[in-house]
Amino acid sequence: MNELNNNISAAMKRHKVDDSENELYTRFRYQPVTGLGYEKGVNRRDPSTIIKVNGKYYIWYTRNECQKSSWLNADIWYASSDDGIAWQEQGPAVKRGSKGSWDEYSVFTTEILVAEDKYYLCYQAKRNNDPLNVVGMATAVCPDGPWTKLAEPILEPCRDGKLINPNEHGDSNWGAALELGSWDSGAIHDPGIIKFNGKYYLYYKGHAIGEKMFTDSKWGVAIADHPEGPYVKHQANPVSNSGHETWVFPWKTGMAAIVDWAGPEKGTIQYSENGIDFEIVTALEDMPPAGGAYIPDKFLDNGDGQGFSWGLAHYGASDWCFLVGFTCDLTRHGEKDLGWHGFPHYSTIRDVMKEPERFGITRENLFQKK
């Protein structure tokens, strides 16, 4: 009996807390929003963090009217709302540059920073005939703009490795490379800046030239003393081995990261005291694609992060991308909704949800209760 009591399985050695008692565990609930929903002929995707200014919510996102790509050949638009549900599209915030400029082909996948009495949009930018995008920035003194672009990008990919035959827009298959590149040589995507311990941390996703799978993305971080830079890539990069989008928020005295579907640690929330060394805290399901949350204390840098409970994400599996709302239980000390009845995705197979007719069921019957 004593020998049995001393034997502890590997699973229980690493077990820390059950989901029901884990502050960073949640289930996500989805609902439509108006003004940014499905619209034939328009793609809206990759929403930013939501901010609230003078009683009004603001969000920025990628928008185009292109059937070939839902994120390229795009501009950054914004919308406002009184309640976070009914949105009014306001128009472009940052548009593509003139011919020959480093942002002539697309400006997209943006994130907002509020600091030093100004507003900053960081975003991906791409020129024609260049396979690699860069990270740009625009500033304003009001969320409604006008926005002024910085003259030069604030972050560049590592320009090593060698691609095979990029097409007219510079696009190429990263895996079909003549020479292997550094971890962020093929792409730097999904930039997001947050103030942490008095400095500005620019998190971004990277792909390597010669990488065999699109899902092999990782995160890095570049750090600056001022919002506009200069940003210096951290020597420990990449700081995450997974994640298709970057999504970080203040949590207690450190930083929490939602790591979504790409990589060996996909579907997790991770935590770091220093913003560099992240450890898995919990695994999640049905995470918001490219989620942009309303995080009231995101830019306070006060060492007491409280989390969030709602936001917007994009749905990209239809012919035109659109935005949806979500709620969750990622606030400290808040009550959690853990009942199975509220989550119809449990016990479903997503292939059936996407193509129900292939399995002999109509779409109307997908969620019929017995």
C-alpha positions in Angstrom: 0.0 0.0 0.0 2.8 2.5 0.8 4.5 1.7 -2.4 1.3 2.4 -4.3 0.8 5.7 -2.5 4.3 6.8 -3.5 3.8 6.2 -7.1 2.6 9.4 -8.9 1.8 9.3 -12.6 3.4 11.8 -15.0 0.0 13.4 -15.5 -0.5 14.1 -11.9 3.0 15.3 -11.3 2.3 18.1 -13.8 -1.3 18.7 -12.7 -1.7 22.1 -11.0 -5.4 22.9 -10.9 -8.7 21.7 -12.4 -10.4 23.7 -15.1 -13.2 24.7 -12.7 -10.7 26.4 -10.5 -8.4 27.8 -13.2 -8.8 31.6 -13.6 -7.5 31.4 -17.2 -9.9 28.7 -18.3 -13.0 29.7 -20.2 -15.4 28.7 -22.9 -16.3 31.1 -25.7 -19.8 32.0 -26.7 -20.6 33.7 -30.1 -23.3 36.0 -31.4 -23.8 38.2 -34.4 -23.1 41.9 -34.5 -24.7 44.5 -36.8 -22.8 46.8 -39.1 -19.8 44.5 -39.5 -21.5 41.2 -40.3 -21.7 39.2 -43.5 -21.9 41.4 -46.6 -21.6 40.0 -50.1 -18.7 41.7 -51.9 -16.9 42.9 -48.7 -14.2 41.2 -46.6 -13.8 42.3 -43.0 -11.3 40.5 -40.8 -8.5 40.6 -38.2 -10.1 43.1 -35.8 -7.9 45.1 -33.4 -8.2 45.4 -29.6 -11.4 47.4 -28.8 -10.9 50.7 -27.0 -13.5 53.0 -25.3 -13.1 56.8 -25.7 -15.7 59.3 -24.4 -18.3 56.6 -23.9 -17.9 55.1 -27.4 -16.2 51.9 -28.5 -13.8 51.8 -31.4 -12.3 49.0 -33.5 -10.0 48.8 -36.5 -9.8 45.9 -39.0 -8.7 44.8 -42.5 -11.2 45.5 -45.3 -11.2 44.8 -49.0 -13.5 44.0 -51.8 -11.3 41.3 -53.4 -12.3 37.7 -54.2 -8.7 36.5 -54.7 -7.5 37.3 -51.2 -9.4 38.4 -48.1 -6.4 40.2 -46.5 -4.2 41.5 -49.4 -5.1 44.4 -51.7 -6.6 45.9 -48.5 -6.9 49.0 -46.4 -7.5 49.5 -42.7 -11.0 50.7 -41.8 -12.6 51.5 -38.4 -16.0 51.4 -36.8 -17.6 52.7 -33.6 -20.4 51.5 -31.3 -22.3 52.7 -28.3 -22.8 49.1 -27.0 -20.3 46.8 -28.7 -23.1 45.0 -30.6 -24.5 47.6 -33.1 -21.5 49.0 -35.1 -21.3 51.9 -37.5 -18.6 51.6 -40.1 -16.8 55.0 -40.4 -14.5 54.5 -43.3 -10.8 54.1 -43.9 -8.3 55.0 -41.2 -5.0 54.0 -43.0 -4.9 53.5 -46.8 -2.4 52.0 -49.1 0.5 54.2 -50.1 1.3 55.6 -53.5 2.9 53.5 -56.3 6.4 52.5 -55.4 6.0 53.0 -51.7 6.7 50.2 -49.1 2.9 49.9 -48.4 1.6 50.3 -52.0 -0.1 46.9 -52.3 -1.7 46.3 -48.9 -2.0 47.6 -45.3 -3.7 45.1 -43.1 -3.9 43.1 -39.8 -3.7 46.1 -37.5 -3.5 46.6 -33.7 -4.1 49.7 -31.6 -1.9 51.2 -28.9 -2.9 54.0 -26.6 0.1 55.7 -25.0 1.5 59.1 -24.2 -1.7 60.9 -25.0 -1.7 59.6 -28.6 -3.1 56.7 -30.6 -0.9 54.3 -32.6 -1.9 51.8 -35.2 0.8 49.2 -36.0 0.0 47.0 -39.1 1.4 44.8 -41.8 2.3 46.5 -45.0 3.4 45.1 -48.4 4.7 46.5 -51.7 4.4 44.9 -55.1 7.2 42.6 -56.3 8.5 42.0 -52.7 7.8 38.6 -51.2 8.2 40.0 -47.6 5.9 42.3 -45.8 7.0 44.8 -43.1 5.4 46.4 -40.0 4.3 50.0 -40.3 2.8 52.5 -37.9 0.5 55.5 -38.1 -0.3 58.0 -35.3 -3.2 60.2 -34.4 -4.4 62.4 -31.5 -8.0 61.2 -31.8 -9.4 57.7 -32.6 -11.3 59.3 -35.5 -8.0 60.4 -37.0 -6.6 61.8 -39.2 -3.8 59.3 -39.1 -0.2 60.1 -40.1 2.1 57.3 -41.3 5.7 57.1 -40.1 8.0 57.5 -43.1 9.7 54.1 -42.6 8.6 50.7 -41.3 9.2 50.0 -37.6 10.1 46.3 -38.1 11.6 44.3 -40.9 11.9 40.6 -41.5 15.3 39.0 -41.3 16.3 39.1 -45.0 18.1 35.9 -45.4 17.2 32.6 -47.1 16.1 32.5 -50.8 12.7 32.0 -52.3 11.9 30.4 -55.6 10.2 32.5 -58.2 7.9 35.0 -56.4 4.9 36.0 -58.5 4.0 39.5 -59.6 3.0 40.6 -56.1 6.0 39.0 -54.5 4.0 36.0 -53.1 5.6 32.7 -53.0 5.6 29.3 -51.3 7.8 29.7 -48.2 8.5 26.0 -48.2 9.8 25.9 -51.8 13.1 27.7 -51.0 16.6 27.5 -52.5 18.1 28.4 -49.1 16.7 28.1 -45.6 16.2 31.4 -43.7 15.9 32.5 -40.1 12.7 31.9 -38.2 11.2 35.3 -39.3 12.8 35.5 -42.8 9.6 34.5 -44.7 7.1 36.7 -43.0 6.4 39.0 -40.0 2.7 39.1 -39.4 0.1 40.1 -36.8 2.0 42.9 -35.0 0.7 44.1 -31.6 2.3 46.5 -29.2 1.7 46.6 -25.4 3.4 48.7 -22.7 5.0 46.4 -20.1 7.3 47.4 -17.2 7.8 50.8 -18.8 8.8 49.6 -22.2 6.9 48.8 -25.4 6.8 45.2 -26.5 5.9 44.5 -30.1 4.8 40.9 -30.5 4.7 39.5 -34.0 4.3 36.2 -35.8 7.1 34.8 -38.0 7.6 32.2 -40.7 10.9 31.0 -42.0 11.9 30.7 -45.7 12.1 27.0 -46.2 9.5 26.2 -43.6 7.5 23.2 -44.8 4.1 24.0 -43.3 2.1 27.2 -43.0 1.0 26.1 -39.5 4.6 26.2 -38.3 4.4 29.8 -37.2 6.0 31.2 -34.0 6.0 34.4 -32.1 8.8 36.9 -31.5 9.0 40.2 -29.7 10.9 43.5 -30.3 11.3 46.0 -27.5 11.5 49.8 -27.6 11.7 52.7 -25.1 9.2 54.7 -27.1 6.0 53.8 -29.0 7.5 54.8 -32.3 10.7 52.8 -31.7 13.4 52.0 -32.5 12.4 48.3 -31.9 15.1 45.8 -31.2 14.3 42.1 -31.6 14.9 40.1 -28.4 17.8 37.7 -28.4 15.6 34.9 -27.1 13.2 35.0 -30.1 11.0 33.2 -30.9 9.3 33.5 -27.5 6.4 31.1 -28.5 6.7 27.9 -30.6 3.1 28.2 -31.7 0.2 30.5 -32.6 -1.3 31.8 -35.8 -2.1 35.2 -34.4 -0.5 37.2 -31.6 -2.8 38.0 -28.7 -1.4 39.2 -25.4 -3.0 41.0 -22.4 -2.0 42.1 -18.9 -2.7 39.4 -16.3 -1.8 40.0 -12.6 1.8 41.1 -12.6 2.7 39.6 -15.9 1.4 38.8 -19.4 -1.0 36.2 -20.6 -1.0 35.0 -24.2 -3.7 33.2 -26.1 -2.0 30.8 -28.5 -4.4 29.6 -31.1 -4.5 26.9 -33.7 -1.0 26.7 -35.1 1.9 24.7 -33.6 2.6 22.1 -31.0 1.2 24.2 -28.1 -1.9 25.4 -30.0 -5.2 25.9 -28.2 -3.6 27.2 -25.0 -3.4 30.2 -22.7 0.1 30.8 -21.5 1.6 33.1 -18.8 4.9 34.9 -18.4 6.1 37.2 -15.6 8.6 38.9 -17.9 6.9 38.8 -21.3 9.5 36.5 -22.7 9.3 33.1 -20.9 5.8 31.7 -21.4 4.4 28.6 -19.7 1.1 26.8 -20.5 -1.6 27.4 -17.9 -4.7 25.8 -19.6 -6.0 24.4 -22.9 -9.1 25.8 -24.6 -11.4 24.9 -27.4 -13.3 26.9 -30.1 -11.1 29.9 -29.7 -12.0 33.2 -31.5 -10.1 33.5 -34.8 -8.0 36.7 -34.8 -9.8 37.9 -31.6 -9.9 41.5 -30.7 -11.1 42.0 -27.1 -12.1 45.0 -25.0 -9.5 45.0 -22.3 -10.1 48.0 -20.1 -6.6 48.0 -18.5 -4.5 46.9 -21.5 -2.5 50.1 -21.7 -2.2 51.0 -18.0 1.0 49.0 -17.3 0.1 49.0 -13.6 1.1 45.4 -12.7 -2.4 44.4 -11.9 -4.0 42.9 -15.1 -7.7 42.1 -14.7 -8.5 40.4 -18.0 -11.6 40.8 -20.2 -15.0 39.3 -21.0 -15.9 40.2 -24.6 -14.7 41.2 -28.0 -15.0 40.6 -31.8 -13.4 38.0 -34.0 -13.6 37.1 -37.7 -15.3 34.2 -39.5 -13.3 33.3 -42.5 -14.8 30.0 -43.8 -17.5 31.7 -46.0 -17.1 33.3 -49.4 -16.7 36.7 -47.7 -15.1 37.2 -44.3 -17.1 39.0 -41.6 -16.9 39.9 -37.9 -18.8 38.2 -35.0 -19.0 39.0 -31.3 -17.8 36.7 -28.5 -18.1 36.6 -24.7 -15.9 34.7 -22.3 -15.0 34.4 -18.6 -11.4 35.7 -18.6 -11.8 38.3 -15.8 -10.1 37.7 -12.4 -12.5 36.7 -9.6 -15.5 36.5 -12.0 -18.1 33.8 -12.2 -17.6 31.2 -14.9 -20.3 29.6 -17.1 -19.0 26.0 -17.4 -22.3 24.2 -18.1 -22.2 22.0 -21.2 -25.7 23.0 -22.3 -24.5 26.5 -23.4 -21.9 25.2 -25.8 -23.4 23.5 -28.9 -19.9 22.9 -30.4 -19.3 20.2 -27.8 -20.0 16.7 -29.2 -20.0 18.1 -32.8 -17.6 17.4 -35.6 -16.6 20.5 -37.5 -16.5 18.8 -40.9 -20.3 18.1 -40.4 -20.8 21.7 -39.3 -19.1 23.0 -42.4 -20.6 20.6 -45.0 -23.7 19.1 -43.4 -25.2 18.0 -46.7 -22.2 15.7 -47.3 -23.3 13.7 -44.3 -27.0 13.6 -45.1 -28.2 16.3 -42.8 -29.6 19.7 -43.6 -28.2 22.9 -42.1 -31.5 23.6 -40.4 -31.1 20.3 -38.4 -27.6 20.9 -37.2 -28.5 22.1 -33.7 -31.9 20.6 -33.2 -32.4 19.5 -29.6 -33.8 16.0 -29.0 
